[in-house]
């Protein structure tokens, strides 16, 4: 993909773990590349399809100097986060933050951290069977959209019977397609945080819930560990999930089963 490169932008600021660093300040250097499609900017002189590098450098300087942080990892991460928020056309950012005046009292050219993030597509299933179910789904979507996650498509809200053998009220269910630069484990943590914020209490496995946010897919990633399994392990067994998925992404290929969602839906529906 096309890239805009910003090399060796110097900024004086007051970040560091030691009191002297926050009092005296020091020089930091940014070296970054931003990836986005430059075709429209190049052929149509479309400024909306471009990143004004002069404005970007000024914004980085302003953002860099408006707070003080202990760790340069925090500073670099926040710069990446705000750049994605400000420039939706950017698909990937690799940002190195250098600290040439690091107080280590040894011969040193510089030390640095590098944050590398790219946007990816993911699918999230939402469910609720307590209180105002539809309002719960809407509130969850509002919270999702404020966490570095852009909602691309939403399925219809459907009413479904409980799954898992626990006697309880019917569910309101929905699936959304999102775009996010958050890595899959962080995306899952974000969804769990939203559930907690909304008051979900996990008392009965597959029991009643105010809100349920399940991460179904993140691109074609296959992950298996104690904290995260992708694709979602029960996806192909849940007709209500496949029904909503096939409404917005019928041709998406399940990375393990190797079949499009519409085929999985039709097969389970028989």
Backbone torsions as a table, in degrees:
resi	resn	phi	psi	omega
1	UNK	NA	153.2	179.5
2	UNK	-61.4	150.3	-176.0
3	UNK	-135.1	139.8	168.0
4	UNK	-102.8	128.2	-177.3
5	UNK	-113.5	127.7	172.5
6	UNK	-113.2	117.7	-174.0
7	UNK	-119.1	128.5	171.4
8	UNK	58.8	50.1	171.3
9	UNK	-79.8	119.3	-177.9
10	UNK	-93.3	133.2	178.4
11	UNK	-137.1	132.9	176.2
12	UNK	-96.4	125.7	-176.9
13	UNK	-152.4	-176.7	-169.2
14	UNK	-124.0	53.2	178.3
15	UNK	-103.8	144.9	177.1
16	UNK	154.1	158.6	-177.5
17	UNK	-78.5	-29.7	-176.3
18	UNK	-87.0	143.6	179.6
19	UNK	-54.4	-37.6	-178.8
20	UNK	-62.7	-32.9	179.7
21	UNK	-67.9	-36.9	179.5
22	UNK	-77.0	-25.9	-179.5
23	UNK	-85.0	-45.5	-174.1
24	UNK	-92.8	-27.2	-177.4
25	UNK	76.3	172.4	179.4
26	UNK	-164.7	172.7	-178.9
27	UNK	-88.0	137.6	172.7
28	UNK	-124.6	154.2	-178.7
29	UNK	-131.1	132.1	178.9
30	UNK	-108.6	131.4	173.2
31	UNK	-127.7	117.0	-172.0
32	UNK	-144.3	154.3	171.7
33	UNK	-129.5	136.1	178.8
34	UNK	-117.8	127.8	-178.0
35	UNK	-104.8	129.0	174.2
36	UNK	-162.6	162.1	-178.7
37	UNK	-76.6	117.3	-176.8
38	UNK	-96.9	8.3	-174.3
39	UNK	-57.9	-51.5	-177.5
40	UNK	-65.1	-39.5	178.2
41	UNK	-63.5	-40.0	-175.9
42	UNK	-75.7	-37.4	-173.4
43	UNK	-96.6	-30.5	-175.1
44	UNK	-111.9	2.9	-174.5
45	UNK	52.3	39.9	-177.9
46	UNK	-87.2	103.8	-177.4
47	UNK	-67.5	-24.9	178.6
48	UNK	-69.5	-19.1	179.9
49	UNK	-98.8	18.9	-177.9
50	UNK	-132.0	162.6	173.8
51	UNK	-111.2	119.8	178.8
52	UNK	-74.0	104.2	-172.8
53	UNK	-67.1	-27.3	176.3
54	UNK	-67.0	-45.1	177.3
55	UNK	-65.1	-39.2	-179.9
56	UNK	-61.2	-44.8	179.6
57	UNK	-62.5	-39.0	178.5
58	UNK	-67.7	-39.5	177.9
59	UNK	-64.3	-44.2	177.3
60	UNK	-58.1	-41.8	-180.0
61	UNK	-62.8	-45.1	179.3
62	UNK	-62.8	-49.6	-180.0
63	UNK	-61.5	-38.7	-177.4
64	UNK	-64.2	-36.1	-172.3
65	UNK	-96.5	-6.1	-174.2
66	UNK	-83.8	-11.0	176.9
67	UNK	-135.8	171.6	170.0
68	UNK	-124.2	132.9	-178.6
69	UNK	-124.8	152.7	177.5
70	UNK	-73.7	-38.9	-172.0
71	UNK	-115.4	140.3	177.4
72	UNK	-71.7	-20.8	173.7
73	UNK	-60.4	-40.9	179.6
74	UNK	-64.2	-44.0	-179.2
75	UNK	-62.9	-47.2	-179.2
76	UNK	-62.4	-42.9	-179.6
77	UNK	-62.0	-44.2	-179.3
78	UNK	-66.2	-34.1	176.7
79	UNK	-64.2	-44.1	177.9
80	UNK	-62.7	-45.5	-179.1
81	UNK	-58.4	-49.2	-176.4
82	UNK	-71.7	-29.2	177.7
83	UNK	-68.0	-43.6	176.3
84	UNK	-61.3	-41.5	-179.5
85	UNK	-64.5	-38.4	-174.3
86	UNK	-81.5	-30.5	-175.8
87	UNK	-124.3	84.7	-177.3
88	UNK	-59.7	-23.4	-178.3
89	UNK	-73.0	-19.2	-178.2
90	UNK	-72.5	128.4	-177.2
91	UNK	-102.1	-22.3	-176.0
92	UNK	-153.4	140.4	178.3
93	UNK	-134.1	132.1	170.4
94	UNK	-123.7	113.3	-173.7
95	UNK	-124.9	122.9	174.9
96	UNK	-106.8	127.7	178.2
97	UNK	-111.4	117.2	-175.8
98	UNK	-101.9	147.2	-179.5
99	UNK	-130.1	80.4	-173.4
100	UNK	-69.9	-20.4	-179.5
101	UNK	-102.3	28.2	-179.1
102	UNK	-56.3	131.3	-173.3
103	UNK	-81.4	73.0	179.8
104	UNK	-111.5	-6.2	174.5
105	UNK	59.0	37.5	175.6
106	UNK	-140.1	157.7	176.9
107	UNK	-57.2	125.8	-174.5
108	UNK	-155.3	131.2	173.4
109	UNK	-79.5	-53.5	176.2
110	UNK	-168.3	160.3	165.9
111	UNK	-123.5	156.0	-174.4
112	UNK	-156.1	162.7	168.9
113	UNK	-124.2	151.8	178.6
114	UNK	-127.5	127.3	174.7
115	UNK	-109.3	125.9	-179.2
116	UNK	-126.8	116.6	-179.6
117	UNK	-136.3	144.7	174.6
118	UNK	-133.3	149.8	179.4
119	UNK	-72.6	146.4	178.9
120	UNK	-145.6	158.8	-178.9
121	UNK	-94.7	139.9	178.8
122	UNK	-141.2	162.1	177.4
123	UNK	-125.2	134.3	-177.2
124	UNK	-126.2	132.6	175.2
125	UNK	-99.5	136.2	179.1
126	UNK	-117.8	141.8	176.3
127	UNK	-148.4	150.1	177.4
128	UNK	-154.4	138.0	173.7
129	UNK	-139.1	29.0	175.6
130	UNK	-133.8	143.0	178.0
131	UNK	65.4	-146.2	176.5
132	UNK	-81.4	95.2	-170.5
133	UNK	-61.6	-47.3	-178.7
134	UNK	-63.8	-40.5	177.9
135	UNK	-64.3	-35.4	177.8
136	UNK	-63.2	-42.6	178.1
137	UNK	-63.1	-43.0	179.9
138	UNK	-62.7	-42.8	179.1
139	UNK	-63.7	-41.2	179.3
140	UNK	-62.3	-41.4	179.3
141	UNK	-64.7	-38.4	177.9
142	UNK	-63.1	-41.2	179.2
143	UNK	-68.6	-39.9	178.6
144	UNK	-59.0	-43.5	-174.3
145	UNK	-71.3	-7.8	178.2
146	UNK	-102.7	8.2	-173.9
147	UNK	-116.3	36.5	-178.8
148	UNK	73.6	22.8	-177.2
149	UNK	-127.0	120.6	-179.5
150	UNK	-102.2	125.1	-179.4
151	UNK	-81.5	122.6	-177.9
152	UNK	-95.5	-45.7	-178.3
153	UNK	-141.9	149.1	176.8
154	UNK	-129.6	133.2	174.0
155	UNK	-78.4	170.2	172.6
156	UNK	-66.9	155.7	173.3
157	UNK	-84.7	125.6	-179.4
158	UNK	-119.3	154.0	176.7
159	UNK	-99.8	128.0	-175.2
160	UNK	-133.5	157.7	176.2
161	UNK	-79.7	152.9	-178.8
162	UNK	-59.1	147.6	178.2
163	UNK	-117.8	133.6	176.2
164	UNK	117.7	-3.1	172.0
165	UNK	89.9	2.4	178.4
166	UNK	-95.6	127.0	-179.3
167	UNK	-71.1	124.3	-175.9
168	UNK	-168.1	177.8	-178.6
169	UNK	-70.9	161.9	177.8
170	UNK	-67.4	163.0	-176.7
171	UNK	-108.6	150.0	161.9
172	UNK	-98.4	124.6	-175.5
173	UNK	-126.7	152.5	-178.5
174	UNK	-159.2	154.2	173.8
175	UNK	-127.1	139.5	177.0
176	UNK	-125.7	147.8	171.6
177	UNK	-101.2	132.7	-176.4
178	UNK	-130.0	162.2	172.0
179	UNK	-120.5	131.4	-178.0
180	UNK	-151.7	152.5	174.6
181	UNK	-98.7	0.3	179.7
182	UNK	-74.5	132.8	173.9
183	UNK	-60.7	154.4	-174.3
184	UNK	-52.3	-46.4	179.8
185	UNK	-62.7	-36.9	178.8
186	UNK	-72.4	-35.6	176.5
187	UNK	-61.4	-44.4	178.0
188	UNK	-61.8	-45.6	178.2
189	UNK	-58.1	-39.4	179.4
190	UNK	-62.6	-42.8	179.2
191	UNK	-65.4	-40.4	178.1
192	UNK	-65.6	-37.4	176.6
193	UNK	-62.7	-41.4	179.1
194	UNK	-64.7	-41.5	176.2
195	UNK	-57.3	-45.5	-178.9
196	UNK	-64.8	-42.1	178.9
197	UNK	-59.3	-37.2	-177.6
198	UNK	-81.8	-4.4	173.5
199	UNK	98.6	17.1	178.8
200	UNK	-68.6	134.5	175.0
201	UNK	-121.1	125.9	-178.2
202	UNK	-92.3	97.2	-178.5
203	UNK	-109.8	-45.0	-178.5
204	UNK	-119.6	126.2	179.6
205	UNK	-60.3	126.8	-177.0
206	UNK	60.5	24.5	-179.9
207	UNK	-91.1	-168.4	-179.4
208	UNK	-59.0	145.9	-179.8
209	UNK	-151.0	139.0	177.2
210	UNK	-64.2	-43.4	177.5
211	UNK	-150.9	142.0	177.7
212	UNK	-132.8	124.1	-179.9
213	UNK	-122.3	108.5	-177.9
214	UNK	-108.1	129.5	175.2
215	UNK	-83.7	117.0	-174.3
216	UNK	-92.5	-54.2	-179.5
217	UNK	-139.1	149.7	163.6
218	UNK	-129.8	101.8	-171.4
219	UNK	50.0	-132.5	178.0
220	UNK	-108.7	27.1	-177.1
221	UNK	-69.7	139.2	173.7
222	UNK	-117.4	115.2	-176.6
223	UNK	-129.4	135.7	176.2
224	UNK	-140.9	106.1	173.1
225	UNK	-150.2	-177.4	-174.5
226	UNK	-65.3	-23.7	-174.1
227	UNK	-104.6	-19.7	-174.2
228	UNK	-152.9	130.5	172.4
229	UNK	-122.9	123.1	176.2
230	UNK	-131.5	138.7	-6.8
231	UNK	-60.6	165.7	-179.8
232	UNK	-55.9	129.4	-170.6
233	UNK	-65.7	-23.0	-177.6
234	UNK	-105.1	5.7	-173.5
235	UNK	-56.5	-47.5	-174.9
236	UNK	-72.3	-7.1	179.3
237	UNK	-102.6	-5.3	-174.2
238	UNK	-109.8	103.7	-176.4
239	UNK	-62.0	-37.0	-177.4
240	UNK	-66.6	-32.4	176.9
241	UNK	-71.9	-45.6	-179.8
242	UNK	-63.5	-35.0	179.0
243	UNK	-61.8	-45.1	179.3
244	UNK	-71.5	-38.7	179.2
245	UNK	-62.6	-44.8	-176.8
246	UNK	-69.6	-17.8	175.6
247	UNK	-68.9	-37.4	-175.0
248	UNK	-109.4	-17.4	-178.2
249	UNK	-147.9	60.7	-175.2
250	UNK	-63.8	-25.6	-175.2
251	UNK	-100.4	4.0	177.2
252	UNK	-66.0	132.5	-176.3
253	UNK	-93.1	124.4	174.5
254	UNK	-63.8	119.3	-172.0
255	UNK	-67.8	-16.6	177.9
256	UNK	-99.5	-46.5	-177.4
257	UNK	-80.6	-18.7	176.4
258	UNK	69.5	23.1	-179.5
259	UNK	-124.3	148.5	175.5
260	UNK	-69.9	154.6	-177.8
261	UNK	-56.3	-39.2	-177.5
262	UNK	-62.5	-34.5	177.6
263	UNK	-70.4	-41.7	178.3
264	UNK	-62.8	-39.2	179.2
265	UNK	-65.5	-48.0	-178.5
266	UNK	-63.7	-37.5	-178.8
267	UNK	-67.2	-43.4	-178.8
268	UNK	-73.0	-26.0	-176.7
269	UNK	-74.2	-20.4	-176.1
270	UNK	-58.9	NA	NA
